[in-house]
Amino acid sequence: MTEEEKLKLIGGNGMETFAIPELGIPAIRMTDGPSGVRSWGPSTAYPAGIALAATWDPALAKREGQSLADDAKARGARILLGPGVNIYRAPMNGRNFEYFGEDPYLASRVAVGYIEGVQSHGVAATVKHFDANTSEFDRHNTNAVIDERTLHEIYLPAFEAAVKEGHVAAVMDSYNLVNGAHMTENAPMNLDILKHSWGFNGVLMSDWNATYDGVAAANAGLDLEMPRAKSMTPAAMTTALGKGTLSEAVLDDKVRRILTLVLRYGATDPGSAEANGHAYSEGAKKIAYRIAAEGTVLLKNDGGLLPLDSNRLHRIAVIGPNSWPPETGGGGSSYTTAFRSSDLYTSLCDVLGPKVEVDWSPGSKSETDIFSQTAFDEADGRAGLKQEMYNNASFTGLPQTSRIPHVNFWTPSFRIGGGTSLNPKTYRWTATFTAKTAGEYYVLVGAHGRDSYVLRFDGKIVLEHAQSEGTAPQYFRTHFSKGQHTVVEFDYVQRGQHLDAGLGIVAVDSIVLPEVKRLAEMSDAVIVSLGFSPSYESEAFDRPWELLPGQNELVNAVAGVNRKIIVVLNAGGGVDVAQWIDHVPAFLHAWYGGEEGGHALADLLTGRVSPSGKLPITLERQLEDDGSYKSYYPKPATTDVHFSEGIFVGYRHFDHAGVKPLYPFGFGLSYTDFAFSDLHVTKDGAQAVKVSFLVRNSGSRSGDEVAQVYVGEQDAPVPRPVRELKAFRRVHLEPGKSSRVSLELGRRAFSYWDTTTHDWKLDNATFQIEVGDSEEALPLHGTVQLRP
Ligand code: BGC
C-alpha cells in the first residue's frame, strides 16, 4: 500500500470505512447499536441494555447478539457499535439505559455473552465507551479523575472481559478525559492497558467526533477516527511522518488492524443481495420479547395484588403518559425505530379479552398541552405574546414583530444537536401571565438540542440554558397568588434548522386530567405507566432524578381513590419515588422494553409469565444516599469529576456506609417462592473454589430464580467491599422441584488490585461466601481459607 492508501484507511467515511477498490479492499459498513440495528432503516428494537442486564442471563445476551448480527447483515452492516458497558454511577447519566448496571462482574458476563453472539454470526462487535463515560453532562470536556485501584476493580473489568474472553473485534474510545487526557489521546489506557496488558489486537476507533488532536491520538493507540478524519487527516499525518513525530510502524499497525477486521468481517459487499435480507424477523421479535419478560423487575407486590385475575376483573384503567404510545428506548444514537411496537394498553386489552373493560387516559397534561393551553396577554391586554424575530444570534437590528397565541413549537423526540443552521435566529417573546388561582405552578420550557435561552419573570432570570450538545425540557415549581401579574420575557436563540421552543405555565393542581379520578373510582384496579422518554433520557445530556411534572400528582390522584394501584416505570435507573412508594401496593421497573415491552408487561401483569428480573443496580431512597452524591458533577469552576467514592460504587457503598437502599442490588420478586439450602464450599485445586447449593421452587407456580454468590474477605489489610458479586446462575424450576447449582470461583474472585505491584493480589485469608437472591437476602453462608 502507498502511504496515501494507508492514510485513507485510518479515517472513516461516515458510517463506513473507506474502500480501496484498486486493492480489492471493500468498505465495511457499521451500524448503531447497541439494542437494535438502528442506522439503516427500521429494525427489531430490543429492550435497552439495562433490561438485558436485569435478566442476569448471559445465554440470552448471546442470543440477542446473534439476532442483532443477523439484523445487521440484513442491512449490509458488518460492524455493530455495541455493547455499551459503562458502569452505572448515578441515576442521572443520560445513557445508563444503554449499559449493564453498577456491577463490573454482572456487566462483564452480559457483555461477553452479547459479543460472542454477535461475532459468532459474522459481525464485529464494538465495546464502548472506553472508559468511564458515566455521565452525559458536558461529555466532551469532563475529566474523570479515578484512582488506579478503582479503575481496575470497577471501570475496566467489563472492557477487559470483552477483550480477553469475548475477543471483541473493536473498541470505541469515549468522549471524556480520564485522569487528564482525552481517551482518544490516552496512551496509558489505550496502549499500556488495552493493547499491551490485555493484548487487544482489534481496531480502536474513536467515538463520533471524539478526536481532538490527531497526532496525539495516532501515537496514543487510536486506529480509526470516526466518522471522518478530521484530526488524523492525511495532511496532519504526512507532516508528522515527515517530522518524525509519528512513525511508519505506528501507522502500519493501525492499517494492519483495520485490514484484519475487513478480512474477518467485511468480505461482503454492502450492496449485495444480503442487504435486503430478513431485516424483519419473527425470531428476533421472540428474543426481544424474552428479554423484556425476563428483565422487567417486580419490586413490590403487597397483598399479592398481582397477578391480575381476569376472571375476577370487570373493569380496569390503564393510565399514564407511557401506557400509549410506548416508550421503547431512550434517546440518542441507540434509538431504534421498530417495524411495529407493542404498548401496554393495547396488549392488556388483547390479553384480558372482551370480558374486561379497559379504559385509557394519558393521565396528565403533556408538554404540548401545557404549551398550547397557557394563557398569556400582551402588554396592551390583548391575548397572546409579542414576538420579535431577529435574523441574527445577538438580538440586534430591527426585528420582525408579530403576535402569537402561544409558544408552542416543541415536538417530542430526542434532542441532540443535529444539523445547525448557518443563519441563527433569535426570538424575544414578551407577555404577561396572570395566575387565575393561588398556589403552586410548574413553569416548563422546551428547546432544541443546541439552542439556548433565558427566561425572565419581572426582569429576573428564572431559567437559563446555555448552548450545549443536547437538552431536555427544563422546569421548576413556583408559587403565584390569585390574580398575580408576571411580566414574562423569553429570549431564545435558534441554532437548529427548525424552531423548537415551548413555554408553558400550569397550576400543579390542574395538571392531572379530570377523567383520572372518575376512571380510577370505577375500576377494579388501575395501572399507572410513567417515567421518561427519549426527550428526557438520552445520549448527550443528563436526566433529572425527579419524575416529570404531573407524574407524582397522577399517582397520588389515583392512589387517593383506588388502593389497587400498580405503577410501571420506564427509566434507565433509579428515580425519586418517595412521594408515593409507601402507599402504592405494586411497583414494577420496566426500563425500556423495546418493541415487545407492551406484550411482555401485559403477560407479567396477568400472570401468563412470572416475573424474574433482578435489579442490576441499587435503587436508593434518596439521592443523598448514593456514594457519588457529592462528586457526580464536576467540581465548581472545573471540568474535573473526582470519583471520590472509589471502589464503593452502588451496593458496595450502601454496605460500606451502612445505608439502607430502597431496593437492593439483585432484588426482584416472583409470583412463586424459592428456597436455598445445602451449601458446600470446597477447594478445587490450589486457587479455585467450588460453590454448590440447592435451589427449590417452594411456591405453587413455575418460575425462574437468579441464584447469586457474593464473596467478602475477612480482616482484609486494605478497605474492601463487605461483599461482591462473583458468580450467578438463572434457573427455571417447576413448583416443588429443586436443582443443584454448582459454580466455580477462580483466584480473581477473591483478589483486589494492589497499587504497589500494579497487579491483582490474593491475600492469605479467610473469605466468606454468601448465597441468595439479592445482595440483602443471602441465607447461605460458608467460608474458605485461601493462600496466594
Ligand atoms: C455515540 C456512539 C455511537 C456513535 C455513532 C455517538 O454519538 O456516542 O455511541 O455509536 O455516535 O452513531
Residues whose N, C-alpha, C, O or C-beta is under 5 A from the ligand:
A	BS01	BGC	D32 L81 D207 W208 S333
